[in-house]
Amino acid sequence: MDTSLDIIFAALADPTRRAILSMLLEDDMAVTDVADPFAMSLAAISKHLGVLTAAGLISQEKRGRVKWCKLEPDALRAASVWMQGFGQMGAIDLDAFEAFLNRELDQEAAASFR
């Protein structure tokens, strides 16, 4: 898999970053406005924004004294194309898949203690 896809999926793995992307769907936002709804420091939000920027999902621009964030919708195109390759498969029951993985991990852990 392309390393840029790895970076994009790693960025999307965090719920805070997904929430930020959803907010930016509406319009460009100042960093302080992005931070408002979250119960975390501005420094923590800045780190999340840095990950999103590194993945190419957003861009940041300084306008005067204010740093603005803008969604880069084309950045998700490669990830979307990659995921569409699985569209021919039937629907996946993610809850059942998670339960399966948990059982496998539990069995692996039990086997390592024997």
C-alpha positions in Angstrom: 0.0 0.0 0.0 1.1 3.5 -0.7 2.7 5.3 2.3 0.5 8.3 1.7 -2.6 6.1 2.3 -1.0 4.9 5.5 -0.6 8.5 6.7 -4.2 9.3 5.7 -5.7 6.3 7.4 -3.6 6.9 10.5 -4.9 10.5 10.6 -8.5 9.3 10.2 -8.1 6.7 12.9 -8.6 9.4 15.6 -12.1 10.5 16.5 -11.0 14.0 17.3 -9.4 14.4 13.9 -12.5 13.0 12.2 -14.6 15.6 14.1 -12.3 18.4 13.0 -12.7 17.3 9.4 -16.5 17.3 9.8 -16.4 20.8 11.2 -14.3 22.0 8.3 -16.8 20.6 5.8 -18.9 23.6 6.6 -16.3 26.3 6.1 -12.7 27.4 6.8 -12.2 28.0 10.5 -9.7 29.7 12.7 -7.7 27.4 14.9 -9.2 28.9 18.0 -12.7 28.2 16.6 -11.7 24.6 15.8 -10.6 24.2 19.4 -13.7 25.6 21.0 -15.9 22.5 21.1 -13.2 20.2 22.5 -12.2 19.7 26.1 -8.5 19.8 25.5 -5.8 22.4 25.3 -5.1 24.5 22.2 -1.7 22.8 22.1 -3.4 19.4 21.8 -5.7 20.6 19.0 -2.6 22.1 17.3 -1.0 18.6 17.3 -4.2 17.1 15.8 -4.1 19.8 13.1 -0.5 19.1 12.4 -1.3 15.4 11.8 -4.1 16.4 9.5 -1.9 18.8 7.6 0.9 16.3 7.3 -1.6 13.8 5.8 -2.7 16.5 3.3 -6.3 16.5 4.6 -6.2 20.1 5.6 -4.1 23.2 4.9 -3.3 26.0 7.3 -2.8 29.6 6.4 -1.9 32.6 8.5 -4.2 35.6 7.8 -3.0 38.5 9.9 -2.6 37.2 13.4 -5.0 34.3 12.9 -4.2 30.9 11.6 -7.0 29.4 9.5 -7.7 25.8 8.6 -9.1 24.7 5.3 -10.3 21.2 4.2 -8.5 19.7 1.3 -11.2 17.5 -0.2 -9.0 16.0 -3.0 -6.7 14.5 -0.4 -9.3 11.8 0.4 -9.6 10.8 -3.2 -6.8 8.1 -3.1 -8.2 6.6 0.1 -11.7 6.6 -1.4 -10.6 4.9 -4.6 -8.7 2.3 -2.6 -11.8 1.6 -0.4 -14.1 1.4 -3.5 -12.2 -1.6 -4.5 -14.0 -3.4 -1.7 -17.4 -2.3 -2.9 -17.9 -5.6 -4.8 -17.9 -7.5 -1.5 -21.0 -7.9 0.6 -21.7 -5.7 3.6 -19.3 -6.4 6.5 -20.8 -6.7 10.0 -18.1 -4.7 11.8 -19.4 -5.7 15.3 -19.1 -9.4 14.4 -15.6 -8.7 12.9 -14.5 -7.0 16.1 -15.8 -9.9 18.2 -13.9 -12.3 16.0 -10.7 -10.3 16.4 -11.1 -10.1 20.2 -11.6 -13.9 20.3 -8.5 -14.4 18.2 -6.4 -12.1 20.4 -7.7 -13.8 23.6 -6.8 -17.2 22.2 -3.4 -15.9 21.2 -2.8 -14.5 24.6 -3.9 -17.7 26.3 -1.6 -19.7 24.1 1.4 -17.6 25.0 0.9 -18.3 28.7 1.0 -22.1 28.3 
